Amino acid sequence: MNGLLLFLLALAPAIILHELAHGYVAHLLGDETAKNAGRLTLNPLKHVDPFGSVALPLLLAFAQIATIGHVEFLYGWAKPVPINPLNLNINGRYDPRRLMGVVGIAGPAMNFALALAAGFALHSGVALEYLAYFIEINLVLGLFNLIPLPPLDGGRVAVAVLPLPLAIRLAQTERLGILLVLLVLFVLPTVLGQFGIAFDPFQAAMDKILPWAEHLVLVLTGNDGGS
């Protein structure tokens, strides 16, 4: 099967279920915002962000083809699930900051659970290439979203657990957070690479963490490759 098609078929459910996890956990914690917006659904069209899912990936692809002749990286996101932190509570006890951390960690947790499910599915001997893509994409998506910078999920968790003064300062970086992520982790490595300067912190981290995470999935799911 075509590599790009495999990538897209693995990426779509990984992103959709990631967002659903946020919305469903928020629903369990008393917030009906996502449910009322019709976002607790597997319909991919409900999760498409016109800019993050379509315009930005196309813009990045065309810009790279025009400048360096090939696509070095792509980045995008699904439409964030709407959540009202003020509605989040456990048995009537409201704690918006910390419960948003719980909602935030639900997305990466879903991706790690999907990677494990795919690991168990390897035992069937069916669609092995697809399952390998699915495991890797879910691990990358889950690990990437743990970066402790808002609006990434790791940023939500950091805001939840840090002392309040530090949490406030970190939360205030949210408007610039996604721009910093794009610049430092994707744009800057590509630009500097054209001048022979090696700078790719995310890839360097993934080169060390991802093989370990994939090995762990294989071990936990009882596959021979984990031995």
Number of C-alpha atoms within 10 A of each C-alpha: 8 6 11 9 11 16 14 14 14 20 17 14 17 26 23 23 20 25 26 23 23 27 28 22 20 29 19 13 21 19 21 19 19 21 17 10 12 12 23 23 17 13 11 14 12 16 23 16 16 12 15 16 16 14 13 17 17 16 13 18 18 14 14 17 13 11 9 12 11 12 14 14 12 14 13 16 16 21 19 17 22 18 20 14 20 14 18 26 18 11 8 10 8 16 15 16 18 20 23 25 19 19 24 28 24 23 28 26 19 21 27 23 17 21 28 22 16 23 24 17 15 20 13 9 9 10 11 15 13 18 21 17 20 26 25 19 21 27 27 19 18 26 20 16 22 22 18 17 23 24 20 19 27 23 24 29 25 22 25 22 13 13 10 12 9 13 18 13 11 19 18 12 15 17 11 12 19 14 11 15 17 13 14 15 16 20 18 13 19 20 15 13 13 10 8 8 11 12 17 17 13 15 14 10 10 16 11 10 14 16 12 12 19 20 15 14 24 22 16 13 19 15 15 9 10 13 8
